[in-house]
Amino acid sequence: MGVALVRAGSVGPEALLAELTPGAVQESSETYLLSGAGDNVKVRDALMDIKVLREVDPNGLEQWTPVMKAGFPLPADEVARVFAALRLDLPPLDRSSYELGQFISELAEPSGRIRAISVQKRRTRYTVGGCMAELSDVIADGRATRTIAFESENAAAVIAAVRSMGLLGYVNTSYPRGLAALVDGAPSRYAVIDVGTNSIKFHVAEQAADGRWHAVADRAEVTRLGEGLDDTGRIGDAALERAVAAITAWSKRRASSPCLP
């Protein structure tokens, strides 16, 4: 269980890592295949490499499982696995196997649903609280960023490592989502749901490159969650259902129309 990707927004975590003894340093050239809703699909060291998201725990930690590493030319049945991981329908295949260039030019690009992102990474590894920590300088289609990742099968150890680096306030972001936001130049967006005794407030805001915040959405819905609480000492079933319905409806609306307030 690990934090897949946390953007490093200050020098604090980097300064703390600088006090540790670094491990291996690796440089790589990779091609990420992004479809908007797919798993982690990339080409590294001439291998099609797929990791599938298995679980997201209440703290937002993500468990990714490697399910494929296959060389090129890629047989048709392996091509089908790639499209399944990207959660896309398999197009007609005119070949029994595909070289990388053929896969990109004949299957990915014509579909208009897959973006091939060229990524350069320089990764330095450390050990923090028993977790593998990786500081990476990333250039994706000419856009640069720096990331910090933590990985361990012990979820509590990951949380402790993130806390020790002062990163608990950051949103855990997977590489596919992080790269899409980076190359699109999308601002960081955060949402808050404030559940009160009388109303539930929804607030979504974006942080611009200059650090300033502006509201994307600011709504409130009266649900009377505390109705009868003084008399019974407990939250009533009807009140709880109203609150859950409000939160669910808002979450679904944001998921289906993320650009709408």
C-alpha positions as CSV (number, residue, x, y, z in Angstrom):
1,M,0.0,0.0,0.0
2,G,1.6,3.3,-1.0
3,V,1.1,6.9,-1.8
4,A,1.4,6.7,-5.6
5,L,2.2,10.4,-6.2
6,V,2.3,13.5,-4.2
7,R,3.4,16.8,-5.8
8,A,6.2,18.5,-3.8
9,G,5.1,22.1,-3.5
10,S,7.7,23.4,-1.1
11,V,11.4,22.8,-0.2
12,G,10.5,21.3,3.1
13,P,10.2,17.7,2.2
14,E,13.2,17.9,-0.2
15,A,15.3,19.4,2.6
16,L,14.4,16.6,4.9
17,L,15.2,14.0,2.3
18,A,18.6,15.8,1.7
19,E,19.5,14.9,5.3
20,L,19.2,11.2,4.5
21,T,21.6,8.9,2.7
22,P,20.3,8.5,-0.9
23,G,20.0,5.1,-2.5
24,A,19.9,4.2,-6.2
25,V,19.5,6.9,-8.8
26,Q,17.7,5.9,-12.0
27,E,17.0,7.8,-15.2
28,S,14.4,6.5,-17.6
29,S,12.5,7.5,-20.8
30,E,8.9,6.3,-20.7
31,T,5.7,6.6,-22.7
32,Y,2.5,6.8,-20.7
33,L,-0.8,5.9,-22.4
34,L,-3.6,8.0,-21.0
35,S,-7.3,7.4,-21.6
36,G,-8.9,9.4,-18.8
37,A,-10.3,6.5,-16.8
38,G,-7.7,3.7,-17.3
39,D,-5.1,2.2,-15.0
40,N,-1.4,2.8,-15.1
41,V,-0.3,1.9,-18.6
42,K,3.2,2.8,-19.8
43,V,6.1,1.6,-21.9
44,R,9.5,1.4,-20.1
45,D,12.6,-0.4,-21.1
46,A,10.8,-1.5,-24.3
47,L,8.2,-3.3,-22.2
48,M,4.5,-2.7,-22.0
49,D,4.0,-2.2,-18.3
50,I,0.5,-2.3,-16.7
51,K,-0.4,-1.7,-13.1
52,V,-4.0,-2.0,-12.0
53,L,-5.6,-0.1,-9.1
54,R,-6.9,-2.7,-6.6
55,E,-7.9,-0.6,-3.6
56,V,-8.2,2.9,-2.2
57,D,-8.3,3.0,1.6
58,P,-10.1,5.7,3.7
59,N,-6.9,7.7,3.9
60,G,-6.6,7.9,0.1
61,L,-3.7,5.4,-0.1
62,E,-3.8,3.5,-3.4
63,Q,-2.7,-0.2,-3.9
64,W,-1.5,-0.8,-7.4
65,T,-0.7,-4.4,-8.6
66,P,1.6,-5.2,-11.6
67,V,-0.4,-7.4,-14.0
68,M,1.7,-7.2,-17.2
69,K,5.2,-6.7,-18.6
70,A,5.4,-7.7,-22.2
71,G,8.0,-7.0,-24.9
72,F,7.4,-5.9,-28.4
73,P,6.2,-6.9,-30.9
74,L,3.0,-7.2,-28.8
75,P,0.8,-10.1,-29.7
76,A,-2.9,-9.4,-30.4
77,D,-4.0,-11.0,-27.1
78,E,-1.7,-8.7,-25.2
79,V,-3.0,-5.7,-27.2
80,A,-6.4,-6.7,-26.0
81,R,-5.2,-6.6,-22.4
82,V,-3.8,-3.1,-22.9
83,F,-7.1,-1.8,-24.1
84,A,-8.9,-3.5,-21.2
85,A,-6.6,-1.7,-18.8
86,L,-7.3,1.6,-20.5
87,R,-11.0,0.7,-20.2
88,L,-11.6,1.1,-24.0
89,D,-13.2,-1.1,-26.5
90,L,-10.7,-3.0,-28.6
91,P,-10.5,-1.7,-32.2
92,P,-10.2,-4.1,-35.2
93,L,-6.7,-5.6,-35.3
94,D,-5.1,-6.0,-38.7
95,R,-2.0,-7.6,-37.4
96,S,-1.1,-10.6,-35.3
97,S,1.4,-8.5,-33.4
98,Y,2.4,-4.8,-33.1
99,E,5.6,-3.0,-32.7
100,L,5.4,0.1,-30.4
101,G,5.3,2.5,-33.3
102,Q,2.6,0.5,-35.0
103,F,0.6,0.4,-31.8
104,I,0.8,4.2,-31.4
105,S,0.2,5.1,-35.1
106,E,-2.4,2.5,-36.0
107,L,-4.3,1.9,-32.7
108,A,-3.8,4.7,-30.2
109,E,-3.7,7.8,-32.3
110,P,-6.6,7.0,-34.7
111,S,-8.9,6.2,-31.9
112,G,-8.6,9.8,-30.5
113,R,-9.1,8.3,-27.0
114,I,-5.5,7.5,-26.1
115,R,-2.8,10.1,-25.5
116,A,0.8,9.0,-25.7
117,I,2.8,11.2,-23.2
118,S,6.6,11.2,-23.4
119,V,8.0,11.2,-19.9
120,Q,11.6,11.6,-18.7
121,K,12.3,10.7,-15.1
122,R,15.3,11.0,-12.7
123,R,14.4,9.1,-9.6
124,T,16.4,9.1,-6.3
125,R,15.4,6.6,-3.6
126,Y,15.5,6.9,0.1
127,T,14.2,5.0,3.1
128,V,11.8,6.9,5.4
129,G,10.3,5.1,8.4
130,G,10.7,1.7,6.7
131,C,9.1,2.9,3.5
132,M,10.6,3.4,0.1
133,A,10.6,7.1,-0.7
134,E,11.3,8.3,-4.2
135,L,12.0,11.9,-5.2
136,S,11.6,12.3,-8.9
137,D,12.3,15.1,-11.4
138,V,9.8,14.6,-14.2
139,I,9.5,16.2,-17.6
140,A,6.3,15.2,-19.5
141,D,5.8,16.5,-23.0
142,G,8.2,19.4,-22.1
143,R,6.5,20.3,-18.8
144,A,8.5,19.9,-15.7
145,T,7.5,18.9,-12.1
146,R,8.9,17.2,-9.1
147,T,7.2,14.4,-7.2
148,I,7.6,12.5,-4.0
149,A,6.3,9.0,-3.7
150,F,6.1,6.6,-0.7
151,E,5.6,2.9,-0.9
152,S,5.1,0.1,1.6
153,E,2.7,-2.8,2.3
154,N,2.2,-1.2,5.7
155,A,-0.4,1.5,5.3
156,A,0.2,3.0,8.8
157,A,4.0,3.3,8.0
158,V,3.1,5.2,4.8
159,I,0.9,7.6,6.7
160,A,3.7,8.1,9.3
161,A,6.3,8.7,6.5
162,V,4.0,11.2,4.8
163,R,3.4,13.0,8.1
164,S,7.2,13.1,8.9
165,M,7.7,14.9,5.5
166,G,5.0,17.5,6.3
167,L,2.8,16.3,3.4
168,L,-0.4,15.2,5.1
169,G,-2.2,18.1,3.6
170,Y,-1.4,17.1,0.1
171,V,-3.8,15.1,-2.1
172,N,-2.5,11.7,-3.2
173,T,-2.4,11.6,-7.0
174,S,-1.6,8.7,-9.2
175,Y,0.8,9.2,-12.1
176,P,-1.9,8.9,-14.8
177,R,-4.0,11.6,-13.2
178,G,-1.0,13.7,-12.3
179,L,0.5,13.6,-15.8
180,A,-2.8,14.5,-17.4
181,A,-3.2,17.5,-15.2
182,L,0.4,18.5,-15.8
183,V,0.4,18.4,-19.6
184,D,-3.0,20.1,-19.8
185,G,-1.8,22.9,-17.5
186,A,-4.8,22.2,-15.2
187,P,-4.7,24.1,-11.9
188,S,-4.9,22.2,-8.6
189,R,-8.5,21.7,-7.5
190,Y,-9.7,20.8,-4.0
191,A,-13.1,20.2,-2.6
192,V,-14.5,20.5,1.0
193,I,-17.7,19.1,2.4
194,D,-18.7,20.6,5.7
195,V,-21.5,18.6,7.4
196,G,-23.3,20.6,10.1
197,T,-26.4,20.1,12.2
198,N,-28.6,22.2,9.9
199,S,-26.9,22.3,6.5
200,I,-24.2,20.7,4.4
201,K,-21.9,23.0,2.6
202,F,-20.0,22.2,-0.6
203,H,-17.0,24.2,-1.7
204,V,-14.6,23.6,-4.6
205,A,-11.6,25.9,-5.3
206,E,-8.7,26.0,-7.6
207,Q,-5.2,27.3,-6.9
208,A,-3.6,29.3,-9.7
209,A,0.1,29.2,-10.6
210,D,0.6,32.4,-8.5
211,G,-0.8,30.7,-5.4
212,R,-4.1,32.6,-5.4
213,W,-7.3,30.7,-4.8
214,H,-10.7,31.2,-6.5
215,A,-13.9,29.4,-5.9
216,V,-15.3,27.1,-8.5
217,A,-18.4,26.2,-6.6
218,D,-19.9,27.3,-3.3
219,R,-23.2,25.7,-2.3
220,A,-25.2,24.8,0.8
221,E,-28.2,22.5,1.2
222,V,-30.4,22.4,4.3
223,T,-30.6,18.8,5.5
224,R,-31.4,19.3,9.3
225,L,-29.1,16.5,10.3
226,G,-29.5,17.5,14.0
227,E,-33.3,17.3,13.9
228,G,-34.5,15.8,17.2
229,L,-30.9,15.4,18.4
230,D,-31.6,17.3,21.7
231,D,-34.6,15.1,22.5
232,T,-33.2,11.7,21.6
233,G,-29.5,12.1,21.8
234,R,-29.0,10.4,18.4
235,I,-29.2,11.3,14.8
236,G,-32.5,10.2,13.3
237,D,-32.7,7.8,10.3
238,A,-34.5,10.3,8.1
239,A,-32.1,13.0,8.9
240,L,-29.2,10.8,8.1
241,E,-30.7,9.7,4.8
242,R,-31.2,13.3,3.8
243,A,-27.5,14.1,4.5
244,V,-26.3,11.0,2.6
245,A,-28.5,11.8,-0.3
246,A,-27.2,15.3,-0.5
247,I,-23.6,14.3,-0.4
248,T,-24.1,11.5,-2.9
249,A,-26.0,13.7,-5.4
250,W,-23.3,16.4,-5.2
251,S,-20.5,13.9,-5.6
252,K,-22.1,12.3,-8.7
253,R,-22.7,15.7,-10.3
254,R,-19.1,16.7,-9.8
255,A,-17.9,13.3,-11.2
256,S,-20.1,13.5,-14.3
257,S,-19.5,17.2,-15.0
258,P,-16.2,18.1,-13.3
259,C,-16.0,21.5,-15.1
260,L,-19.4,22.6,-13.9
261,P,-20.0,24.5,-10.6
